[in-house]
Amino acid sequence: MSKADKPLVWLKGEIKTPPFSAPARIEAGVLLRRLQRGESIPLPHSRPMPVIGKACHELRIQDAGRTWRIVYHIDAEAIAILEVFSKTTAKTPKPVIDNCRERLRRFKSI
């Protein structure tokens, strides 16, 4: 990581094999690295999540038989990982949204 890269701050979740397959873990790592370098990642890999907060997004990782989501917040100093979960429904579950909002609130108050 260069001095210009933003650190990842893990507030919830992790990416490891298992439960991620090795290819899905690598894809997640590549996308997170791009975020650390300041790149903007468009659809279909990332989409805004304004329901959680300003500068919040979710990465979409397709895995063998599963779809993973990594909810993150882009801050001036870091990329905050708010949640990592397996998405099983069309809508993001309300408890996930509520938990992400609370983690974001706590992160911003540090």
CNS distance restraints for C-alpha pairs under 8 A (distance, minus, plus):
assign (resid   1 and name CA) (resid   5 and name CA) 6.09 0.50 0.50
assign (resid   4 and name CA) (resid  37 and name CA) 7.13 0.50 0.50
assign (resid   5 and name CA) (resid  36 and name CA) 5.09 0.50 0.50
assign (resid   5 and name CA) (resid  37 and name CA) 4.95 0.50 0.50
assign (resid   5 and name CA) (resid  38 and name CA) 7.38 0.50 0.50
assign (resid   6 and name CA) (resid  36 and name CA) 4.72 0.50 0.50
assign (resid   6 and name CA) (resid  37 and name CA) 6.69 0.50 0.50
assign (resid   6 and name CA) (resid  38 and name CA) 7.70 0.50 0.50
assign (resid   6 and name CA) (resid  77 and name CA) 6.16 0.50 0.50
assign (resid   6 and name CA) (resid  78 and name CA) 4.79 0.50 0.50
assign (resid   6 and name CA) (resid  79 and name CA) 6.47 0.50 0.50
assign (resid   7 and name CA) (resid  36 and name CA) 6.52 0.50 0.50
assign (resid   7 and name CA) (resid  77 and name CA) 7.55 0.50 0.50
assign (resid   7 and name CA) (resid  78 and name CA) 5.04 0.50 0.50
assign (resid   7 and name CA) (resid  79 and name CA) 6.26 0.50 0.50
assign (resid   8 and name CA) (resid  36 and name CA) 7.29 0.50 0.50
assign (resid   8 and name CA) (resid  78 and name CA) 5.90 0.50 0.50
assign (resid   8 and name CA) (resid  79 and name CA) 4.89 0.50 0.50
assign (resid   8 and name CA) (resid  80 and name CA) 5.91 0.50 0.50
assign (resid   8 and name CA) (resid  81 and name CA) 7.00 0.50 0.50
assign (resid   9 and name CA) (resid  78 and name CA) 6.64 0.50 0.50
assign (resid   9 and name CA) (resid  79 and name CA) 6.06 0.50 0.50
assign (resid   9 and name CA) (resid  80 and name CA) 4.65 0.50 0.50
assign (resid   9 and name CA) (resid  81 and name CA) 5.98 0.50 0.50
assign (resid  10 and name CA) (resid  14 and name CA) 7.64 0.50 0.50
assign (resid  10 and name CA) (resid  80 and name CA) 6.09 0.50 0.50
assign (resid  10 and name CA) (resid  81 and name CA) 4.88 0.50 0.50
assign (resid  10 and name CA) (resid  82 and name CA) 6.99 0.50 0.50
assign (resid  11 and name CA) (resid  80 and name CA) 6.78 0.50 0.50
assign (resid  11 and name CA) (resid  81 and name CA) 5.63 0.50 0.50
assign (resid  11 and name CA) (resid  82 and name CA) 5.37 0.50 0.50
assign (resid  11 and name CA) (resid  83 and name CA) 7.23 0.50 0.50
assign (resid  11 and name CA) (resid 103 and name CA) 6.92 0.50 0.50
assign (resid  12 and name CA) (resid  81 and name CA) 6.51 0.50 0.50
assign (resid  12 and name CA) (resid  82 and name CA) 5.55 0.50 0.50
assign (resid  12 and name CA) (resid  83 and name CA) 5.05 0.50 0.50
assign (resid  12 and name CA) (resid  84 and name CA) 6.87 0.50 0.50
assign (resid  13 and name CA) (resid  81 and name CA) 7.76 0.50 0.50
assign (resid  13 and name CA) (resid  82 and name CA) 7.77 0.50 0.50
assign (resid  13 and name CA) (resid  83 and name CA) 5.61 0.50 0.50
assign (resid  13 and name CA) (resid  84 and name CA) 4.95 0.50 0.50
assign (resid  13 and name CA) (resid  85 and name CA) 7.64 0.50 0.50
assign (resid  14 and name CA) (resid  84 and name CA) 6.66 0.50 0.50
assign (resid  15 and name CA) (resid  20 and name CA) 6.72 0.50 0.50
assign (resid  15 and name CA) (resid  25 and name CA) 6.24 0.50 0.50
assign (resid  15 and name CA) (resid  28 and name CA) 7.76 0.50 0.50
assign (resid  15 and name CA) (resid  84 and name CA) 7.77 0.50 0.50
assign (resid  16 and name CA) (resid  20 and name CA) 5.84 0.50 0.50
assign (resid  16 and name CA) (resid  25 and name CA) 6.39 0.50 0.50
assign (resid  17 and name CA) (resid  21 and name CA) 5.59 0.50 0.50
assign (resid  17 and name CA) (resid  22 and name CA) 5.95 0.50 0.50
assign (resid  17 and name CA) (resid  25 and name CA) 6.89 0.50 0.50
assign (resid  18 and name CA) (resid  22 and name CA) 7.92 0.50 0.50
assign (resid  20 and name CA) (resid  24 and name CA) 5.89 0.50 0.50
assign (resid  20 and name CA) (resid  25 and name CA) 5.71 0.50 0.50
assign (resid  20 and name CA) (resid  63 and name CA) 7.23 0.50 0.50
assign (resid  21 and name CA) (resid  25 and name CA) 6.15 0.50 0.50
assign (resid  21 and name CA) (resid  63 and name CA) 6.70 0.50 0.50
assign (resid  21 and name CA) (resid  64 and name CA) 7.22 0.50 0.50
assign (resid  22 and name CA) (resid  26 and name CA) 6.21 0.50 0.50
assign (resid  23 and name CA) (resid  27 and name CA) 6.18 0.50 0.50
assign (resid  23 and name CA) (resid  63 and name CA) 7.77 0.50 0.50
assign (resid  24 and name CA) (resid  28 and name CA) 6.12 0.50 0.50
assign (resid  24 and name CA) (resid  61 and name CA) 6.48 0.50 0.50
assign (resid  24 and name CA) (resid  62 and name CA) 6.82 0.50 0.50
assign (resid  24 and name CA) (resid  63 and name CA) 5.55 0.50 0.50
assign (resid  25 and name CA) (resid  29 and name CA) 6.13 0.50 0.50
assign (resid  26 and name CA) (resid  30 and name CA) 6.17 0.50 0.50
assign (resid  27 and name CA) (resid  31 and name CA) 6.23 0.50 0.50
assign (resid  27 and name CA) (resid  61 and name CA) 7.25 0.50 0.50
assign (resid  28 and name CA) (resid  32 and name CA) 6.08 0.50 0.50
assign (resid  28 and name CA) (resid  59 and name CA) 7.96 0.50 0.50
assign (resid  28 and name CA) (resid  61 and name CA) 6.66 0.50 0.50
assign (resid  29 and name CA) (resid  33 and name CA) 6.05 0.50 0.50
assign (resid  30 and name CA) (resid  34 and name CA) 6.31 0.50 0.50
assign (resid  31 and name CA) (resid  35 and name CA) 6.41 0.50 0.50
assign (resid  31 and name CA) (resid  41 and name CA) 7.83 0.50 0.50
assign (resid  31 and name CA) (resid  59 and name CA) 7.94 0.50 0.50
assign (resid  32 and name CA) (resid  36 and name CA) 6.26 0.50 0.50
assign (resid  33 and name CA) (resid  37 and name CA) 6.38 0.50 0.50
assign (resid  34 and name CA) (resid  38 and name CA) 6.57 0.50 0.50
assign (resid  34 and name CA) (resid  39 and name CA) 5.44 0.50 0.50
assign (resid  34 and name CA) (resid  40 and name CA) 7.87 0.50 0.50
assign (resid  34 and name CA) (resid  41 and name CA) 7.84 0.50 0.50
assign (resid  35 and name CA) (resid  39 and name CA) 5.22 0.50 0.50
assign (resid  35 and name CA) (resid  40 and name CA) 6.72 0.50 0.50
assign (resid  35 and name CA) (resid  41 and name CA) 7.40 0.50 0.50
assign (resid  35 and name CA) (resid  79 and name CA) 7.46 0.50 0.50
assign (resid  36 and name CA) (resid  78 and name CA) 7.68 0.50 0.50
assign (resid  36 and name CA) (resid  79 and name CA) 6.81 0.50 0.50
assign (resid  41 and name CA) (resid  45 and name CA) 6.68 0.50 0.50
assign (resid  41 and name CA) (resid  46 and name CA) 5.80 0.50 0.50
assign (resid  42 and name CA) (resid  46 and name CA) 5.42 0.50 0.50
assign (resid  42 and name CA) (resid  47 and name CA) 6.70 0.50 0.50
assign (resid  43 and name CA) (resid  47 and name CA) 5.80 0.50 0.50
assign (resid  44 and name CA) (resid  60 and name CA) 7.27 0.50 0.50
assign (resid  45 and name CA) (resid  59 and name CA) 5.60 0.50 0.50
assign (resid  45 and name CA) (resid  60 and name CA) 5.08 0.50 0.50
assign (resid  45 and name CA) (resid  61 and name CA) 7.10 0.50 0.50
assign (resid  46 and name CA) (resid  57 and name CA) 6.54 0.50 0.50
assign (resid  46 and name CA) (resid  58 and name CA) 5.45 0.50 0.50
assign (resid  46 and name CA) (resid  59 and name CA) 4.42 0.50 0.50
assign (resid  46 and name CA) (resid  60 and name CA) 5.91 0.50 0.50
assign (resid  47 and name CA) (resid  57 and name CA) 5.44 0.50 0.50
assign (resid  47 and name CA) (resid  58 and name CA) 5.59 0.50 0.50
assign (resid  47 and name CA) (resid  59 and name CA) 6.86 0.50 0.50
assign (resid  48 and name CA) (resid  55 and name CA) 7.43 0.50 0.50
assign (resid  48 and name CA) (resid  56 and name CA) 6.01 0.50 0.50
assign (resid  48 and name CA) (resid  57 and name CA) 4.18 0.50 0.50
assign (resid  48 and name CA) (resid  58 and name CA) 6.52 0.50 0.50
assign (resid  49 and name CA) (resid  53 and name CA) 6.87 0.50 0.50
assign (resid  49 and name CA) (resid  54 and name CA) 7.93 0.50 0.50
assign (resid  49 and name CA) (resid  55 and name CA) 7.82 0.50 0.50
assign (resid  49 and name CA) (resid  56 and name CA) 5.21 0.50 0.50
assign (resid  49 and name CA) (resid  57 and name CA) 4.68 0.50 0.50
assign (resid  49 and name CA) (resid  58 and name CA) 6.60 0.50 0.50
assign (resid  50 and name CA) (resid  54 and name CA) 5.71 0.50 0.50
assign (resid  50 and name CA) (resid  55 and name CA) 7.33 0.50 0.50
assign (resid  50 and name CA) (resid  56 and name CA) 6.23 0.50 0.50
assign (resid  50 and name CA) (resid  57 and name CA) 7.60 0.50 0.50
assign (resid  51 and name CA) (resid  97 and name CA) 7.57 0.50 0.50
assign (resid  52 and name CA) (resid  56 and name CA) 6.45 0.50 0.50
assign (resid  52 and name CA) (resid  97 and name CA) 6.08 0.50 0.50
assign (resid  52 and name CA) (resid  98 and name CA) 7.72 0.50 0.50
assign (resid  52 and name CA) (resid 100 and name CA) 6.56 0.50 0.50
assign (resid  52 and name CA) (resid 101 and name CA) 5.34 0.50 0.50
assign (resid  53 and name CA) (resid 101 and name CA) 6.97 0.50 0.50
assign (resid  53 and name CA) (resid 104 and name CA) 7.85 0.50 0.50
assign (resid  54 and name CA) (resid  73 and name CA) 7.95 0.50 0.50
assign (resid  55 and name CA) (resid  73 and name CA) 5.57 0.50 0.50
assign (resid  55 and name CA) (resid  74 and name CA) 5.46 0.50 0.50
assign (resid  55 and name CA) (resid  75 and name CA) 7.53 0.50 0.50
assign (resid  56 and name CA) (resid  71 and name CA) 7.16 0.50 0.50
assign (resid  56 and name CA) (resid  72 and name CA) 5.63 0.50 0.50
assign (resid  56 and name CA) (resid  73 and name CA) 4.32 0.50 0.50
assign (resid  56 and name CA) (resid  74 and name CA) 6.51 0.50 0.50
assign (resid  57 and name CA) (resid  71 and name CA) 5.76 0.50 0.50
assign (resid  57 and name CA) (resid  72 and name CA) 5.47 0.50 0.50
assign (resid  57 and name CA) (resid  73 and name CA) 6.39 0.50 0.50
assign (resid  58 and name CA) (resid  69 and name CA) 6.07 0.50 0.50
assign (resid  58 and name CA) (resid  70 and name CA) 5.29 0.50 0.50
assign (resid  58 and name CA) (resid  71 and name CA) 4.25 0.50 0.50
assign (resid  58 and name CA) (resid  72 and name CA) 6.03 0.50 0.50
assign (resid  59 and name CA) (resid  69 and name CA) 5.51 0.50 0.50
assign (resid  59 and name CA) (resid  70 and name CA) 5.00 0.50 0.50
assign (resid  59 and name CA) (resid  71 and name CA) 6.43 0.50 0.50
assign (resid  59 and name CA) (resid  72 and name CA) 7.79 0.50 0.50
assign (resid  60 and name CA) (resid  67 and name CA) 7.14 0.50 0.50
assign (resid  60 and name CA) (resid  68 and name CA) 6.02 0.50 0.50
assign (resid  60 and name CA) (resid  69 and name CA) 5.07 0.50 0.50
assign (resid  60 and name CA) (resid  70 and name CA) 6.89 0.50 0.50
assign (resid  61 and name CA) (resid  67 and name CA) 5.85 0.50 0.50
assign (resid  61 and name CA) (resid  68 and name CA) 4.95 0.50 0.50
assign (resid  61 and name CA) (resid  69 and name CA) 6.26 0.50 0.50
assign (resid  62 and name CA) (resid  66 and name CA) 6.42 0.50 0.50
assign (resid  62 and name CA) (resid  67 and name CA) 4.75 0.50 0.50
assign (resid  62 and name CA) (resid  68 and name CA) 6.33 0.50 0.50
assign (resid  63 and name CA) (resid  67 and name CA) 5.64 0.50 0.50
assign (resid  63 and name CA) (resid  68 and name CA) 7.12 0.50 0.50
assign (resid  66 and name CA) (resid  86 and name CA) 6.77 0.50 0.50
assign (resid  66 and name CA) (resid  87 and name CA) 7.48 0.50 0.50
assign (resid  66 and name CA) (resid  88 and name CA) 7.89 0.50 0.50
assign (resid  67 and name CA) (resid  86 and name CA) 5.72 0.50 0.50
assign (resid  67 and name CA) (resid  87 and name CA) 5.54 0.50 0.50
assign (resid  67 and name CA) (resid  88 and name CA) 7.38 0.50 0.50
assign (resid  68 and name CA) (resid  84 and name CA) 7.20 0.50 0.50
assign (resid  68 and name CA) (resid  85 and name CA) 5.75 0.50 0.50
assign (resid  68 and name CA) (resid  86 and name CA) 4.46 0.50 0.50
assign (resid  68 and name CA) (resid  87 and name CA) 5.74 0.50 0.50
assign (resid  69 and name CA) (resid  83 and name CA) 7.86 0.50 0.50
assign (resid  69 and name CA) (resid  84 and name CA) 5.70 0.50 0.50
assign (resid  69 and name CA) (resid  85 and name CA) 5.43 0.50 0.50
assign (resid  69 and name CA) (resid  86 and name CA) 6.18 0.50 0.50
assign (resid  69 and name CA) (resid  87 and name CA) 6.42 0.50 0.50
assign (resid  70 and name CA) (resid  81 and name CA) 7.08 0.50 0.50
assign (resid  70 and name CA) (resid  82 and name CA) 7.58 0.50 0.50
assign (resid  70 and name CA) (resid  83 and name CA) 5.77 0.50 0.50
assign (resid  70 and name CA) (resid  84 and name CA) 4.50 0.50 0.50
assign (resid  70 and name CA) (resid  85 and name CA) 6.69 0.50 0.50
assign (resid  71 and name CA) (resid  81 and name CA) 6.05 0.50 0.50
assign (resid  71 and name CA) (resid  82 and name CA) 5.38 0.50 0.50
assign (resid  71 and name CA) (resid  83 and name CA) 5.11 0.50 0.50
assign (resid  71 and name CA) (resid  84 and name CA) 6.39 0.50 0.50
assign (resid  71 and name CA) (resid 100 and name CA) 7.76 0.50 0.50
assign (resid  72 and name CA) (resid  79 and name CA) 6.66 0.50 0.50
assign (resid  72 and name CA) (resid  80 and name CA) 5.46 0.50 0.50
assign (resid  72 and name CA) (resid  81 and name CA) 4.47 0.50 0.50
assign (resid  72 and name CA) (resid  82 and name CA) 5.35 0.50 0.50
assign (resid  72 and name CA) (resid  83 and name CA) 7.21 0.50 0.50
assign (resid  73 and name CA) (resid  79 and name CA) 5.78 0.50 0.50
assign (resid  73 and name CA) (resid  80 and name CA) 5.08 0.50 0.50
assign (resid  73 and name CA) (resid  81 and name CA) 6.60 0.50 0.50
assign (resid  73 and name CA) (resid  82 and name CA) 7.18 0.50 0.50
assign (resid  73 and name CA) (resid 104 and name CA) 7.66 0.50 0.50
assign (resid  74 and name CA) (resid  78 and name CA) 6.62 0.50 0.50
assign (resid  74 and name CA) (resid  79 and name CA) 4.92 0.50 0.50
assign (resid  74 and name CA) (resid  80 and name CA) 6.59 0.50 0.50
assign (resid  75 and name CA) (resid  79 and name CA) 5.87 0.50 0.50
assign (resid  75 and name CA) (resid  80 and name CA) 7.26 0.50 0.50
assign (resid  80 and name CA) (resid 107 and name CA) 7.95 0.50 0.50
assign (resid  82 and name CA) (resid 100 and name CA) 5.41 0.50 0.50
assign (resid  82 and name CA) (resid 103 and name CA) 6.31 0.50 0.50
assign (resid  82 and name CA) (resid 104 and name CA) 6.94 0.50 0.50
assign (resid  83 and name CA) (resid  96 and name CA) 7.61 0.50 0.50
assign (resid  83 and name CA) (resid 100 and name CA) 6.58 0.50 0.50
assign (resid  87 and name CA) (resid  92 and name CA) 7.35 0.50 0.50
assign (resid  89 and name CA) (resid  93 and name CA) 7.78 0.50 0.50
assign (resid  92 and name CA) (resid  96 and name CA) 6.89 0.50 0.50
assign (resid  92 and name CA) (resid  97 and name CA) 7.02 0.50 0.50
assign (resid  93 and name CA) (resid  97 and name CA) 6.57 0.50 0.50
assign (resid  94 and name CA) (resid  98 and name CA) 6.08 0.50 0.50
assign (resid  95 and name CA) (resid  99 and name CA) 5.98 0.50 0.50
assign (resid  96 and name CA) (resid 100 and name CA) 6.08 0.50 0.50
assign (resid  97 and name CA) (resid 101 and name CA) 6.18 0.50 0.50
assign (resid  98 and name CA) (resid 102 and name CA) 6.31 0.50 0.50
assign (resid  99 and name CA) (resid 103 and name CA) 6.17 0.50 0.50
assign (resid 100 and name CA) (resid 104 and name CA) 6.01 0.50 0.50
assign (resid 101 and name CA) (resid 105 and name CA) 6.12 0.50 0.50
assign (resid 102 and name CA) (resid 106 and name CA) 6.28 0.50 0.50
assign (resid 103 and name CA) (resid 107 and name CA) 6.04 0.50 0.50
assign (resid 104 and name CA) (resid 108 and name CA) 6.13 0.50 0.50
assign (resid 105 and name CA) (resid 109 and name CA) 6.36 0.50 0.50
assign (resid 106 and name CA) (resid 110 and name CA) 6.66 0.50 0.50
